[in-house]
Amino acid sequence: MFNALKRFLGRDDGAVTVDWVIVTAAVVGIVIAALPAFRGEVTEVSDATGARLDEYSQNLDY
């Protein structure tokens, strides 16, 4: 029993998975924290894009 526990604790196959989960969670947290800083600029760009597409679709000759 002790040898099986020793082998289990000595294996580090799952450590890489844990590292990736932590890194991914950190990146997601940083992106969520940064969203309010870019909200105004993103809204302006999307509004300008929508206006341009409306202008383009009104000038189409069908």
C-alpha positions as CSV (number, residue, x, y, z in Angstrom):
1,M,0.0,0.0,0.0
2,F,2.8,2.4,0.9
3,N,4.6,1.7,-2.4
4,A,1.4,2.4,-4.4
5,L,1.0,5.7,-2.6
6,K,4.7,6.5,-3.2
7,R,4.3,5.8,-6.9
8,F,1.1,7.8,-7.2
9,L,2.7,10.9,-5.5
10,G,5.9,10.5,-7.6
11,R,4.0,10.7,-10.9
12,D,3.6,14.2,-12.4
13,D,1.6,13.4,-15.6
14,G,-1.3,15.6,-14.5
15,A,0.8,18.5,-13.4
16,V,0.9,19.9,-16.9
17,T,-2.9,19.9,-17.1
18,V,-3.2,21.8,-13.8
19,D,-0.7,24.3,-15.1
20,W,-2.7,24.9,-18.3
21,V,-5.9,25.2,-16.3
22,I,-4.3,27.9,-14.1
23,V,-2.8,29.8,-17.0
24,T,-6.1,29.7,-18.9
25,A,-8.1,30.9,-15.9
26,A,-5.6,33.8,-15.4
27,V,-5.9,34.8,-19.1
28,V,-9.7,34.8,-18.9
29,G,-9.6,36.8,-15.7
30,I,-7.3,39.4,-17.2
31,V,-9.6,39.7,-20.3
32,I,-12.7,40.1,-18.1
33,A,-10.9,42.7,-16.0
34,A,-9.8,44.7,-19.1
35,L,-13.2,44.7,-20.9
36,P,-14.6,47.8,-19.2
37,A,-11.5,49.8,-20.4
38,F,-12.3,49.0,-24.0
39,R,-16.0,49.1,-23.9
40,G,-16.4,52.6,-25.3
41,E,-14.0,52.1,-28.2
42,V,-15.6,48.9,-29.2
43,T,-19.0,50.5,-29.1
44,E,-17.8,53.3,-31.3
45,V,-16.3,51.0,-33.9
46,S,-19.3,48.7,-34.0
47,D,-21.7,51.7,-34.4
48,A,-19.5,53.1,-37.2
49,T,-19.4,49.7,-38.9
50,G,-23.2,49.4,-38.7
51,A,-23.7,52.9,-40.1
52,R,-21.3,52.1,-43.0
53,L,-23.1,48.8,-43.8
54,D,-26.5,50.6,-43.7
55,E,-25.1,53.2,-46.1
56,Y,-23.7,50.6,-48.4
57,S,-26.9,48.5,-48.4
58,Q,-29.0,51.6,-49.3
59,N,-26.9,52.3,-52.3
60,L,-27.2,48.9,-53.9
61,D,-29.0,48.7,-57.2
62,Y,-31.2,45.6,-57.4
